[in-house]
Amino acid sequence: MPKIYRVVGDTTTGMKFRLEVTAEKPHDAIEKAFSLIGSRHRLRRVQIRIREVSVVPPEEARSEEVKLLMAVDKVIKY
C-alpha cells in the first residue's frame, strides 16, 4: 500500500521546494522528486539537494492530487 511522503529540499539555483508524492518506500519518493523537479525546471540530479523525506498522514496532506490518488481503491486498465 503506497504512503504519502513529503520531500523537502532546494536547488543550486536557489529555489526551495516541498513536494508530496505517493510511493512505497522513501527511496522511491526521492526518485519521484528528482524526476518532477528535473523535468519541470530543467535541472540535473546534482543540482537538486534533498533535505528531508517524511511520511505524512493522509489527513495532513496539502496536495489535492495526492489525496485523490490515495482515495482510489483499484485501477482497471482496458
C-alpha positions in Angstrom: 0.0 0.0 0.0 1.6 3.3 -1.0 2.2 6.1 1.5 2.3 9.8 1.2 5.8 11.2 1.5 6.7 14.9 1.9 10.1 15.7 0.2 11.7 18.9 1.2 14.9 20.4 -0.5 16.5 23.1 -2.5 18.4 23.5 -5.7 21.7 25.1 -6.6 19.7 27.9 -8.4 18.3 29.0 -5.0 14.8 27.5 -5.4 13.3 25.8 -2.4 10.6 23.1 -2.8 8.3 20.9 -0.9 6.6 18.1 -2.8 4.1 15.5 -1.7 4.2 12.2 -3.6 2.9 8.7 -3.2 5.4 5.9 -3.0 6.1 2.5 -1.5 9.5 3.4 0.0 11.3 6.6 0.9 13.8 5.9 -1.9 11.0 5.8 -4.5 9.8 9.2 -3.2 13.2 10.7 -3.7 13.4 9.3 -7.2 10.0 10.8 -8.0 11.1 14.2 -6.6 14.2 14.1 -8.8 12.1 13.3 -11.8 9.5 16.0 -11.2 11.9 18.9 -10.3 14.3 17.9 -13.0 11.7 17.9 -15.7 9.8 21.0 -14.6 12.9 23.2 -14.2 15.4 21.5 -16.5 17.8 20.6 -13.6 20.1 17.7 -13.2 20.3 15.5 -10.2 23.5 17.1 -8.9 21.7 20.4 -8.9 18.9 19.1 -6.6 19.5 18.6 -2.8 17.0 16.6 -0.8 17.0 17.8 2.8 14.2 15.7 4.3 11.8 12.9 3.5 9.0 12.1 5.9 5.7 10.2 5.9 2.6 12.3 6.0 -0.8 11.0 7.2 -3.5 11.4 4.5 -5.5 13.9 6.5 -2.4 16.2 6.8 -1.6 16.1 3.1 -1.8 19.5 1.3 -1.8 18.3 -2.3 -5.3 17.6 -3.6 -3.9 15.3 -6.3 -2.2 13.1 -3.7 -5.4 12.9 -1.6 -7.3 11.8 -4.7 -4.7 9.2 -5.5 -4.9 7.7 -2.0 -8.7 7.5 -2.3 -8.6 5.3 -5.4 -9.3 1.7 -4.4 -8.1 0.0 -7.6 -7.2 0.8 -11.2 -8.6 -1.2 -14.1 -6.9 -0.9 -17.4 -8.8 -1.8 -20.6 
